[in-house]
Every structure is written in C-alpha cells, then in structure tokens.
C-alpha cells in the first residue's frame, strides 16, 4: 500500500468515512489537536518507545502528517 495522505482523500469523502468512521469535516477538526499532541510526545520519546536523549525531533519537509 502506498502513502496515504489526507490531501488525496479530500475529493473522496466516502473513503475517509470508510477508513476512520468520521466525516471529512470531523476528521479535519481532529488533525490540529492530534498534530500538537504528536509533536509534544515526539519531543520526549522516539518512535521505538525509548526516551529521546541525543537528537531532537524535527518534522521533515515531506512528512505525510501535515
């Protein structure tokens, strides 16, 4: 399966509903608080669940989250 991006699904609202059980507008409202919580979590923890000790987390330009 390829990368799934919300921008690609905006023209296909039934697929958003099938994947998330949320309407497109409901999902859009959840993105900002989720992104904030994700950034806070990633500042302290790595993806493998260990505490972040060496490098700080940065969101890459081509990150699929935005």
CORCOR-V872395 format. One record per backbone hydrogen bond with DSSP energy under -0.5 kcal/mol. NH is the residue of the N-H (numbers start at 1). CO is the residue of the C=O. E is the energy in kcal/mol with one decimal. If there is no record, write none. Layout:
nh->(NH;NH)
co->(CO;CO)
e->(E;E)
This chain:
nh->(5;8;9;10;11;12;15;16;17;18;19;20;21;22;27;28;29;30;30;31;32;33;34;35;36;37;38;39;40;41;42;43;44;44;45;46;49;52;53;60;63)
co->(3;5;5;6;8;9;12;12;13;14;15;16;17;16;23;24;25;26;27;27;28;29;30;31;32;33;34;35;36;37;38;39;40;41;41;50;46;44;51;58;60)
e->(-0.6;-0.7;-1.0;-0.9;-0.5;-1.7;-1.1;-1.1;-2.0;-2.4;-2.3;-2.3;-2.2;-0.6;-2.6;-2.3;-1.7;-1.0;-0.6;-1.1;-0.6;-0.6;-2.0;-2.8;-2.2;-2.4;-2.6;-2.4;-2.2;-2.4;-2.8;-1.3;-0.7;-1.1;-2.2;-3.0;-1.7;-2.9;-0.5;-0.6;-1.6)
